[in-house]
Amino acid sequence: MRKACENFNLQPKDIFLHKCIQLYETIMVRHGLMVVGDPYAGKTSIINVLSTAMSTVKDDPKFVNVQLFYVNPKSVT
């Protein structure tokens, strides 16, 4: 994750990395999730850093191609 932070020109602060780990743990136990929070809280940065870090893991084949899908909740009836 630190290398992914460098790719996005972000400082790998401990609280930021902890939030990435929390998101990872949530993804592993849920089928779908929604990331919510205040503006400029780093939601998009956390998602991008985590997806990049997971894509660079070569030991586990399920992490090789991480794909992100964004859904507009107002478009779903």
Backbone hydrogen bonds in HBPLUS format (Angstrom, degrees):
<---DONOR---> <-ACCEPTOR-->    atom                        ^
c    i                          cat <-CA-CA->   ^        H-A-AA   ^      H-
h    n   atom  resd res      DA  || num        DHA   H-A  angle D-A-AA Bond
n    s   type  num  typ     dist DA aas  dist angle  dist       angle   num
A0005-CYS N   A0001-MET O   2.88 MM   4  6.13 149.0  1.98 145.7 154.0     1
A0006-GLU N   A0002-ARG O   3.09 MM   4  6.40 150.5  2.18 141.9 149.1     2
A0007-ASN N   A0003-LYS O   3.08 MM   4  6.43 145.3  2.20 141.1 150.3     3
A0008-PHE N   A0004-ALA O   3.22 MM   4  6.54 140.5  2.38 141.9 151.3     4
A0008-PHE N   A0005-CYS O   3.16 MM   3  5.21 128.1  2.44  96.7 109.7     5
A0010-LEU N   A0005-CYS O   2.83 MM   5  4.90 174.5  1.83 145.5 146.0     6
A0009-ASN N   A0006-GLU O   3.17 MM   3  4.87 162.2  2.21 100.1 104.4     7
A0013-LYS N   A0011-GLN O   2.82 MM   2  5.71 131.3  2.06 112.1  96.8     8
A0017-LEU N   A0013-LYS O   3.02 MM   4  6.33 164.5  2.05 158.0 162.0     9
A0018-HIS N   A0014-ASP O   2.87 MM   4  6.02 148.4  1.97 144.5 154.0    10
A0019-LYS N   A0015-ILE O   3.03 MM   4  6.24 149.3  2.12 140.2 147.3    11
A0020-CYS N   A0016-PHE O   3.05 MM   4  6.40 148.7  2.15 144.6 153.5    12
A0021-ILE N   A0017-LEU O   2.99 MM   4  6.27 153.8  2.06 145.4 152.1    13
A0022-GLN N   A0018-HIS O   2.91 MM   4  6.19 153.6  1.98 146.1 153.7    14
A0023-LEU N   A0019-LYS O   2.96 MM   4  6.18 155.4  2.02 145.4 151.4    15
A0024-TYR N   A0020-CYS O   2.95 MM   4  6.19 157.4  2.00 146.9 153.3    16
A0025-GLU N   A0021-ILE O   2.92 MM   4  6.16 162.1  1.95 152.2 156.3    17
A0026-THR N   A0022-GLN O   3.01 MM   4  6.21 149.9  2.10 143.4 151.7    18
A0027-ILE N   A0023-LEU O   2.91 MM   4  6.15 156.0  1.97 150.2 156.8    19
A0028-MET N   A0024-TYR O   3.05 MM   4  6.30 149.2  2.15 148.1 156.1    20
A0029-VAL N   A0026-THR O   3.24 MM   3  5.46 144.6  2.37 102.3 111.7    21
A0030-ARG N   A0026-THR O   3.08 MM   4  6.08 126.0  2.38 147.6 161.2    22
A0046-ILE N   A0042-GLY O   2.91 MM   4  6.01 158.0  1.95 152.1 157.5    23
A0047-ILE N   A0043-LYS O   3.08 MM   4  6.33 161.0  2.12 148.9 153.9    24
A0048-ASN N   A0044-THR O   2.90 MM   4  6.08 164.3  1.93 151.1 155.6    25
A0049-VAL N   A0045-SER O   2.90 MM   4  5.98 165.0  1.92 150.0 154.3    26
A0050-LEU N   A0046-ILE O   2.97 MM   4  6.00 164.0  2.00 146.3 151.4    27
A0051-SER N   A0047-ILE O   2.94 MM   4  6.06 162.2  1.97 148.7 153.9    28
A0052-THR N   A0048-ASN O   2.99 MM   4  6.09 156.6  2.04 145.0 151.5    29
A0053-ALA N   A0049-VAL O   2.87 MM   4  6.02 159.3  1.91 149.2 155.4    30
A0054-MET N   A0050-LEU O   2.86 MM   4  6.01 158.3  1.91 149.4 155.4    31
A0055-SER N   A0051-SER O   2.99 MM   4  6.07 144.3  2.12 137.0 146.5    32
A0056-THR N   A0052-THR O   3.19 MM   4  6.41 134.2  2.41 140.2 150.7    33
A0056-THR N   A0053-ALA O   3.28 MM   3  5.32 135.4  2.50  94.7 106.2    34
A0057-VAL N   A0054-MET O   3.36 MM   3  5.42 157.4  2.41 100.2 106.7    35
A0063-PHE N   A0060-ASP O   3.15 MM   3  5.87 166.3  2.17 123.3 127.5    36
A0064-VAL N   A0061-PRO O   3.44 MM   3  5.42 169.1  2.45 104.6 107.7    37
A0075-SER N   A0072-ASN O   3.00 MM   3  5.54 157.4  2.05 117.2 124.1    38
